Amino acid sequence: MIGVREIVFDTETTGFDAKGADRITEIGCLEIVDLLPTGRQFHCYLDPLRDVPEKVVQITGLTTEFLRGKPLFKDKADEFLEFVGDSILIAHNAQFDMGFVNAELIRAGRKPLPANRFKDTLAMAHAKFPGSPASLDALCKRFGISLSARDKHGAIVDSELLAAVYLELSGGRAMNLGLDATPAETNNESGFPIARQRSAPLKIGPSEVEIAAHRKFIASIKGDTVWEKVWAKQARSRS
């Protein structure tokens, strides 16, 4: 993978009825490139313009009083859409989050996001571990991902945990050659490594000096070589 950008995201809501009275209260998005977080995030609390049920407060810690006066989703819609761009959106039980995001986008006068933009880690987990528990907590425990930062459900912390789970579901740390981050490379609450940007783009392919040295070496070999045949074929195709 080279430069594949995806967005891991999570929402907190007042309930389960996306098309009815329930609303998003928090949304957190985490940018990952080639399965590693870059450190770029989009996060906001939202005023649902309704009371938050006590049973939901116990899960999220977000009270009606705390959310009152926070931005409305319509005021954050363009910022959210700009951040996600055209990237694939990764969520756990994506149907739930997709339903709420699209319901809010429609209310805000924006177009809903198509279903093919979403990837569901819950479905990935069921396919990989059929019959096993597949909640985010269960998957973190399976993969040895620390849950110490998760005393309540929170959109950003859950997104960080989900990014680590998504890496494992996609093939594990072996995909990144087993290179674990040092403490200096980790600055999120889940302890998951953040990808560092190169100071200069990695040069792909040999330099002119290296090409010249290679040709000189091939010329020193007696008899026909495969490389001479390749170069002759390239020269004919350009003529």
C-alpha positions in Angstrom: 0.0 0.0 0.0 1.3 3.4 -0.9 -0.5 6.5 0.3 -4.0 4.9 0.8 -6.0 7.4 2.9 -8.9 6.2 5.0 -11.0 7.7 7.8 -11.7 5.8 10.9 -14.7 7.3 12.7 -17.2 7.0 15.5 -20.3 8.7 16.6 -22.1 9.1 19.9 -25.9 9.6 19.8 -28.9 10.2 22.0 -30.3 6.8 21.0 -30.9 4.4 18.1 -33.6 6.1 15.9 -31.5 8.0 13.3 -34.5 9.0 11.2 -36.7 9.9 14.2 -36.0 12.0 17.3 -32.4 10.9 18.0 -29.4 13.0 17.0 -25.6 12.8 17.0 -23.9 14.3 20.1 -20.3 13.6 19.2 -18.3 12.7 16.1 -14.7 11.8 15.9 -12.7 11.1 12.8 -9.1 9.8 12.6 -7.1 10.0 9.4 -5.0 6.9 8.6 -2.7 6.4 5.7 -1.6 2.9 4.8 -3.3 1.7 8.0 -1.4 4.0 10.4 -2.8 7.1 12.0 -1.2 10.4 10.8 -2.3 12.4 13.8 -4.9 14.4 11.8 -8.3 14.4 13.4 -11.7 15.9 13.2 -13.7 16.0 16.4 -16.6 18.0 17.8 -19.5 17.8 20.3 -22.9 18.7 18.9 -26.0 20.1 20.5 -28.8 17.6 19.8 -31.5 20.1 20.6 -33.1 17.6 23.0 -32.5 15.9 26.3 -30.0 13.1 26.5 -31.5 10.0 28.2 -29.9 9.1 31.5 -29.0 5.6 30.3 -27.1 7.2 27.4 -25.4 9.6 29.8 -24.2 6.6 31.8 -22.5 5.2 28.6 -21.1 8.3 27.1 -20.8 10.8 29.9 -22.3 13.5 27.7 -25.1 15.3 29.5 -27.8 17.6 28.2 -26.2 20.5 30.1 -22.7 19.8 28.7 -24.0 19.7 25.1 -26.3 22.7 25.3 -24.9 25.5 23.2 -22.4 23.3 21.3 -22.5 23.7 17.5 -25.3 22.1 15.6 -24.5 19.4 13.0 -25.5 21.8 10.2 -22.8 24.2 11.4 -20.1 21.5 11.2 -21.3 19.6 8.1 -19.0 21.3 5.6 -16.0 21.0 7.9 -16.8 17.3 8.3 -17.2 16.7 4.6 -14.0 18.5 3.8 -12.1 16.4 6.3 -13.3 13.1 5.0 -13.0 14.1 1.4 -13.5 11.1 -0.9 -11.8 8.6 1.5 -13.3 5.3 2.6 -15.0 5.6 6.0 -14.2 2.8 8.6 -16.7 2.2 11.4 -17.6 -0.6 13.8 -21.2 -1.5 12.9 -21.0 0.9 10.1 -24.8 0.8 9.3 -25.5 2.5 12.6 -23.0 5.4 12.1 -23.8 5.7 8.4 -27.5 6.0 9.2 -26.9 8.8 11.6 -24.4 10.7 9.5 -26.6 10.6 6.5 -29.7 11.5 8.4 -27.9 14.6 9.8 -26.5 15.5 6.3 -30.0 15.4 4.8 -31.3 17.6 7.6 -28.5 20.0 6.9 -29.4 20.1 3.2 -26.4 18.1 2.1 -26.2 14.9 0.0 -26.0 11.6 1.9 -22.8 9.6 1.5 -23.2 6.4 -0.6 -23.1 3.0 1.2 -20.0 2.0 -0.8 -18.0 4.7 1.0 -18.3 2.7 4.3 -16.3 -0.3 5.5 -17.6 -2.2 8.5 -15.1 -3.7 10.9 -17.9 -5.6 12.7 -18.5 -7.5 9.4 -14.8 -8.0 9.0 -14.5 -9.5 12.5 -17.5 -11.8 12.0 -15.9 -13.1 8.8 -12.5 -13.6 10.3 -13.7 -15.0 13.7 -17.1 -16.6 13.1 -19.0 -17.3 16.2 -16.7 -15.2 18.5 -17.5 -12.0 20.3 -16.9 -9.0 18.0 -17.6 -5.9 20.0 -14.8 -3.3 20.0 -13.9 -4.2 23.6 -13.7 -7.9 22.7 -11.5 -7.3 19.7 -9.2 -5.0 21.6 -8.8 -7.8 24.2 -8.2 -10.4 21.5 -5.5 -8.3 19.9 -3.9 -7.1 23.1 -4.9 -3.5 22.6 -5.0 -1.4 25.8 -8.4 -0.3 27.0 -7.1 1.8 29.8 -8.2 5.1 28.2 -11.8 3.9 27.7 -13.7 4.6 30.9 -16.6 5.9 28.8 -17.5 5.6 25.2 -15.9 8.6 23.4 -15.7 9.2 19.7 -12.0 10.0 19.4 -10.8 7.3 21.9 -13.0 4.7 20.2 -11.6 5.8 16.8 -8.1 5.3 18.0 -8.9 1.9 19.3 -10.7 1.0 16.1 -7.8 2.1 14.0 -5.6 -0.5 15.9 -8.3 -3.2 15.5 -8.7 -2.4 11.8 -4.9 -2.8 11.3 -5.1 -6.3 12.9 -8.2 -7.3 10.9 -6.4 -6.2 7.7 -3.5 -8.4 8.3 -1.8 -7.3 11.5 1.4 -5.5 12.3 3.3 -7.9 9.9 1.9 -5.7 7.1 4.1 -2.9 8.5 7.1 -5.2 8.8 6.6 -5.5 12.6 8.0 -2.0 13.2 6.6 -1.0 16.6 6.6 2.6 17.5 8.8 3.9 20.3 7.1 6.0 23.0 8.2 9.2 21.2 6.2 8.1 18.2 3.0 7.6 20.1 0.8 10.5 21.2 -2.7 9.2 21.3 -4.6 7.8 24.2 -4.8 4.2 23.0 -1.0 4.0 22.6 -1.3 3.1 18.9 1.6 4.3 16.7 1.2 7.4 14.6 2.8 7.3 11.2 5.7 9.8 10.8 6.0 11.8 7.6 9.3 11.6 5.7 11.3 14.8 5.6 11.7 14.3 1.9 9.7 12.0 -0.5 11.3 8.6 -1.0 13.0 8.5 -4.4 11.8 5.6 -6.5 14.0 4.1 -9.1 17.8 4.3 -9.8 19.6 7.6 -10.4 21.2 8.5 -13.7 24.6 7.8 -12.1 23.4 4.4 -11.0 22.0 3.6 -14.5 25.3 4.6 -16.1 27.3 2.5 -13.7 25.0 -0.5 -14.4 25.4 -0.1 -18.2 29.2 0.1 -17.8 29.2 -3.1 -15.8 27.0 -4.9 -18.3 29.3 -3.8 -21.1 32.2 -5.4 -19.3 30.6 -8.8 -19.5 31.5 -10.9 -22.5 28.7 -12.2 -24.6 25.0 -11.3 -24.9 23.1 -10.4 -21.7 19.4 -10.2 -20.9 19.9 -6.5 -20.2 21.3 -5.8 -23.6 18.3 -7.5 -25.2 15.9 -5.4 -23.0 17.7 -2.1 -23.9 17.6 -3.0 -27.6 13.9 -3.8 -27.4 13.3 -0.4 -25.6 15.3 1.4 -28.3 13.3 -0.2 -31.1 10.0 0.7 -29.3 11.0 4.4 -29.1 12.1 4.6 -32.8 
